[in-house]
């Protein structure tokens, strides 16, 4: 049982270090309804004020969209790529 307790403590430590998701005020994206960008953005919106780890867990539990073509066809895309794209384009912020 000591191993299970250590695993729980380790999971809590990871979540504590995970940055918090914030939405940029005034930056309302106009994505095509039902597109991958729109579906992933809706997950980030629903997790605003929560940690990035929680959003990643929700995305991996129920993948919003998978590519139809290319080498990742039918597979989930990396969550880190979507997070970087939304931060880089000024739609969300990450803060400690």
MIDO-449295 format. One record per residue: residue number from 1; residue in three letters; x negated, y negated, z negated of N, C-alpha, C in turn. Coordinates in Angstrom, 1 decimal, m for minus. Each point is the difference from the previous one (the first is absolute). Layout:
BEGIN
(site NUM; 'ALA'; (X; Y; Z); (X; Y; Z); (X; Y; Z))
...
% end
This chain:
BEGIN
(site 1; 'UNK'; (m0.8; 1.2; 0.0); (0.8; m1.2; 0.0); (m0.9; m1.3; 0.0))
(site 2; 'UNK'; (m1.1; 0.1; m0.5); (m0.9; m1.1; 0.0); (m0.3; m0.5; 1.4))
(site 3; 'UNK'; (m0.1; 0.9; 1.0); (m0.2; m0.4; 1.4); (1.2; m0.8; 0.5))
(site 4; 'UNK'; (1.2; 0.4; m0.3); (1.2; m0.7; 0.5); (0.0; m1.4; m0.6))
(site 5; 'UNK'; (m0.3; m0.2; m1.3); (0.0; m1.3; m0.6); (m1.1; m0.9; 0.7))
(site 6; 'UNK'; (m1.1; 0.6; 0.3); (m1.1; m0.8; 0.6); (0.5; m0.4; 1.4))
(site 7; 'UNK'; (0.6; 0.9; 0.7); (0.5; m0.4; 1.4); (1.1; m1.1; m0.1))
(site 8; 'UNK'; (0.8; 0.0; m1.0); (1.0; m1.0; m0.1); (m0.6; m1.4; m0.3))
(site 9; 'UNK'; (m1.1; 0.1; m0.9); (m0.7; m1.3; m0.3); (m0.7; m0.5; 1.2))
(site 10; 'UNK'; (m0.6; 0.9; 0.8); (m0.6; m0.4; 1.2); (0.9; m0.7; 1.0))
(site 11; 'UNK'; (1.2; 0.6; 0.1); (1.0; m0.6; 0.9); (0.5; m1.3; m0.4))
(site 12; 'UNK'; (0.1; m0.2; m1.3); (0.4; m1.3; m0.6); (m1.1; m1.0; 0.3))
(site 13; 'UNK'; (m1.2; 0.4; m0.1); (m1.1; m1.0; 0.2); (m0.1; m0.4; 1.5))
(site 14; 'UNK'; (0.3; 0.9; 0.9); (0.0; m0.4; 1.4); (1.2; m0.9; 0.3))
(site 15; 'UNK'; (1.1; 0.2; m0.6); (1.2; m0.9; 0.2); (m0.3; m1.4; m0.6))
(site 16; 'UNK'; (m0.7; 0.0; m1.1); (m0.3; m1.3; m0.7); (m0.9; m0.8; 0.9))
(site 17; 'UNK'; (m0.9; 0.6; 0.7); (m1.0; m0.8; 0.8); (0.6; m0.3; 1.4))
(site 18; 'UNK'; (1.2; 0.5; 0.3); (0.5; m0.2; 1.4); (0.6; m1.4; 0.0))
(site 19; 'UNK'; (m0.3; m0.7; 1.1); (0.5; m1.4; 0.1); (1.5; m0.1; 0.1))
(site 20; 'UNK'; (0.6; m1.2; m0.3); (1.4; m0.2; 0.1); (0.3; m0.6; 1.3))
(site 21; 'UNK'; (1.2; 0.4; 0.6); (0.4; m0.5; 1.3); (0.8; m1.2; m0.2))
(site 22; 'UNK'; (m0.3; m1.0; 0.8); (0.8; m1.3; 0.0); (0.4; m0.3; 1.4))
(site 23; 'UNK'; (1.1; m0.7; 0.1); (0.5; m0.4; 1.3); (m0.4; m1.5; 0.2))
(site 24; 'UNK'; (m0.4; m0.4; 1.2); (m0.4; m1.3; 0.3); (1.3; m0.8; 0.3))
(site 25; 'UNK'; (0.2; m1.1; m0.8); (1.2; m0.8; 0.2); (m0.1; m0.8; 1.4))
(site 26; 'UNK'; (1.1; 0.0; 0.7); (0.0; m0.7; 1.2); (m0.4; 0.9; 1.2))
(site 27; 'UNK'; (m0.6; 1.1; m0.3); (m0.5; 0.9; 1.1); (1.1; 1.1; 0.2))
(site 28; 'UNK'; (1.0; m0.3; 0.8); (1.0; 1.0; 0.2); (m0.2; 0.6; 1.4))
(site 29; 'UNK'; (m0.5; 1.2; 0.0); (m0.3; 0.6; 1.4); (1.2; 0.3; 0.8))
(site 30; 'UNK'; (m0.1; 0.0; 1.3); (1.1; 0.3; 0.9); (m0.4; 1.3; 0.8))
(site 31; 'UNK'; (0.0; 1.1; m0.7); (m0.3; 1.3; 0.6); (1.3; 0.5; 0.7))
(site 32; 'UNK'; (m0.2; 0.8; 1.0); (1.1; 0.6; 0.7); (0.6; 1.0; m1.0))
(site 33; 'UNK'; (1.4; 0.0; m0.2); (0.6; 0.8; m1.0); (m0.2; 1.5; 0.4))
(site 34; 'UNK'; (m0.4; 0.8; m1.1); (m0.3; 1.4; 0.2); (m1.4; 0.3; 0.5))
(site 35; 'UNK'; (m0.8; m1.0; 0.3); (m1.4; 0.2; 0.4); (m0.8; 0.5; m1.2))
(site 36; 'UNK'; (m1.2; 0.6; 0.3); (m0.8; 0.4; m1.1); (m0.4; m1.1; m0.9))
(site 37; 'UNK'; (m0.3; m1.2; 0.6); (m0.4; m1.2; m0.8); (1.1; m0.3; m1.0))
(site 38; 'UNK'; (1.2; m0.1; 0.6); (1.2; m0.3; m0.9); (0.2; 1.0; m1.1))
(site 39; 'UNK'; (m0.1; 1.3; 0.3); (0.3; 1.0; m0.9); (m1.1; 0.0; m1.2))
(site 40; 'UNK'; (m1.2; m0.1; 0.4); (m1.1; m0.1; m1.0); (0.1; m1.3; m0.8))
(site 41; 'UNK'; (0.4; m1.1; 0.6); (0.1; m1.3; m0.7); (1.1; 0.1; m1.0))
(site 42; 'UNK'; (1.1; 0.7; 0.3); (1.1; 0.1; m0.9); (m0.4; 0.8; m1.3))
(site 43; 'UNK'; (m0.9; 0.9; 0.1); (m0.5; 0.7; m1.1); (m0.8; m1.0; m0.9))
(site 44; 'UNK'; (m0.9; m0.8; 0.6); (m0.8; m1.0; m0.8); (1.0; m1.0; m0.6))
(site 45; 'UNK'; (1.0; m0.4; 0.7); (1.0; m0.9; m0.6); (0.6; 0.6; m1.2))
(site 46; 'UNK'; (0.4; 1.2; 0.1); (0.7; 0.7; m1.1); (m0.9; 0.2; m1.2))
(site 47; 'UNK'; (m1.3; 0.0; 0.2); (m1.0; 0.2; m1.0); (m0.7; m1.3; m0.4))
(site 48; 'UNK'; (0.5; m1.2; 0.3); (m0.6; m1.2; m0.4); (0.1; m0.1; m1.5))
(site 49; 'UNK'; (m1.2; m0.4; m0.5); (m0.1; m0.1; m1.5); (m0.5; 1.3; m0.6))
(site 50; 'UNK'; (0.0; 1.0; 0.7); (m0.5; 1.3; m0.5); (m1.4; 0.2; 0.5))
(site 51; 'UNK'; (m0.6; 1.1; m0.4); (m1.4; 0.3; 0.4); (0.0; 0.6; 1.4))
(site 52; 'UNK'; (m1.2; m0.1; 0.6); (m0.2; 0.6; 1.3); (0.1; 1.5; 0.0))
(site 53; 'UNK'; (m0.5; 0.6; m1.1); (0.1; 1.4; m0.2); (1.4; 0.5; 0.0))
(site 54; 'UNK'; (1.0; m0.7; m0.5); (1.4; 0.4; 0.0); (0.5; m0.1; 1.4))
(site 55; 'UNK'; (m0.4; m1.0; 0.8); (0.5; m0.1; 1.4); (m0.6; 1.1; 0.8))
(site 56; 'UNK'; (m1.3; 0.3; m0.2); (m0.6; 1.1; 0.7); (0.6; 1.3; m0.3))
(site 57; 'UNK'; (0.4; 0.2; m1.2); (0.7; 1.3; m0.4); (1.3; 0.1; 0.7))
(site 58; 'UNK'; (0.7; m1.1; 0.0); (1.4; 0.0; 0.7); (m0.2; 0.3; 1.5))
(site 59; 'UNK'; (m1.0; m0.6; 0.6); (m0.2; 0.2; 1.5); (m0.4; 1.4; 0.3))
(site 60; 'UNK'; (m0.9; 0.6; m0.8); (m0.4; 1.4; 0.2); (1.1; 1.0; m0.3))
(site 61; 'UNK'; (0.9; m0.4; m0.9); (1.1; 0.9; m0.4); (1.0; 0.1; 1.2))
(site 62; 'UNK'; (0.3; m1.2; 0.5); (0.9; m0.1; 1.2); (m0.5; m0.9; 1.0))
(site 63; 'UNK'; (m0.7; 0.5; 1.0); (m0.7; m0.8; 1.0); (1.0; m0.8; 0.8))
(site 64; 'UNK'; (m0.1; m1.3; 0.1); (1.0; m0.8; 0.7); (0.0; 0.2; 1.5))
(site 65; 'UNK'; (m1.2; 0.2; 0.6); (m0.1; 0.2; 1.4); (m1.2; 0.8; 0.4))
(site 66; 'UNK'; (0.0; 0.7; 1.1); (m1.2; 0.7; 0.5); (m0.1; m0.3; 1.4))
(site 67; 'UNK'; (m1.2; m0.1; 0.5); (m0.2; m0.3; 1.5); (0.5; 1.0; 0.9))
(site 68; 'UNK'; (0.5; m0.4; 1.1); (0.5; 1.0; 1.0); (m1.0; 0.4; 1.0))
(site 69; 'UNK'; (m1.1; m0.8; 0.2); (m1.0; 0.3; 0.9); (m1.4; m0.2; m0.6))
(site 70; 'UNK'; (m1.0; 0.5; 0.6); (m1.4; m0.2; m0.4); (m0.4; 1.2; m0.9))
(site 71; 'UNK'; (m1.2; m0.2; m0.6); (m0.6; 1.1; m0.8); (0.7; 0.2; m1.3))
(site 72; 'UNK'; (0.7; m0.9; m0.5); (0.8; 0.1; m1.2); (1.5; 0.3; 0.2))
(site 73; 'UNK'; (0.3; 0.4; 1.2); (1.4; 0.3; 0.3); (0.6; 1.0; m0.9))
(site 74; 'UNK'; (1.1; m0.4; m0.7); (0.8; 0.9; m0.9); (m0.7; 0.1; m1.4))
(site 75; 'UNK'; (m1.0; m0.8; m0.2); (m0.7; 0.1; m1.3); (0.1; m1.4; m0.7))
(site 76; 'UNK'; (0.0; m0.1; m1.3); (0.0; m1.3; m0.7); (m1.3; m0.7; 0.3))
(site 77; 'UNK'; (0.2; m1.3; 0.2); (m1.2; m0.9; 0.1); (m0.6; m0.3; m1.4))
(site 78; 'UNK'; (m1.3; m0.4; 0.0); (m0.6; m0.4; m1.3); (0.7; m1.2; m0.6))
(site 79; 'UNK'; (0.4; 0.1; m1.3); (0.7; m1.1; m0.7); (m1.0; m1.2; m0.1))
(site 80; 'UNK'; (m1.2; 0.3; m0.2); (m1.0; m1.1; m0.1); (0.0; m0.9; 1.2))
(site 81; 'UNK'; (0.2; 0.6; 1.2); (0.0; m0.8; 1.2); (1.2; m1.0; 0.1))
(site 82; 'UNK'; (1.2; 0.5; m0.4); (1.1; m0.8; m0.1); (m0.1; m1.1; m1.0))
(site 83; 'UNK'; (m0.6; 0.3; m1.2); (m0.2; m1.0; m1.0); (m0.9; m1.1; 0.5))
(site 84; 'UNK'; (m1.1; 0.4; 0.6); (m1.0; m1.0; 0.5); (0.7; m0.9; 1.1))
(site 85; 'UNK'; (0.8; 0.6; 0.9); (0.6; m0.7; 1.0); (1.0; m1.1; m0.5))
(site 86; 'UNK'; (0.8; 0.4; m1.0); (0.9; m1.0; m0.6); (m0.7; m1.1; m0.8))
(site 87; 'UNK'; (m1.1; 0.4; m0.7); (m0.8; m1.1; m0.7); (m0.7; m0.9; 1.0))
(site 88; 'UNK'; (m0.6; 0.6; 1.0); (m0.8; m0.8; 1.0); (1.0; m1.0; 0.7))
(site 89; 'UNK'; (1.2; 0.4; 0.3); (0.9; m0.8; 0.7); (0.8; m1.0; m0.9))
(site 90; 'UNK'; (m0.2; 0.1; m1.3); (0.6; m1.0; m0.9); (1.4; 0.3; m0.4))
(site 91; 'UNK'; (0.4; 1.3; 0.0); (1.4; 0.4; m0.4); (0.1; 0.4; m1.5))
(site 92; 'UNK'; (m1.1; 0.6; m0.5); (m0.1; 0.4; m1.4); (m1.3; m0.4; m0.6))
(site 93; 'UNK'; (m0.1; m0.1; m1.3); (m1.2; m0.2; m0.7); (m0.3; 1.1; m1.0))
(site 94; 'UNK'; (m1.2; 0.2; m0.4); (m0.4; 1.0; m1.0); (m0.7; m0.8; m1.1))
(site 95; 'UNK'; (0.4; 0.2; m1.2); (m0.7; m0.7; m1.1); (m0.2; 0.9; m1.2))
(site 96; 'UNK'; (m1.1; m0.2; m0.7); (m0.3; 0.9; m1.2); (0.8; m0.5; m1.1))
% end
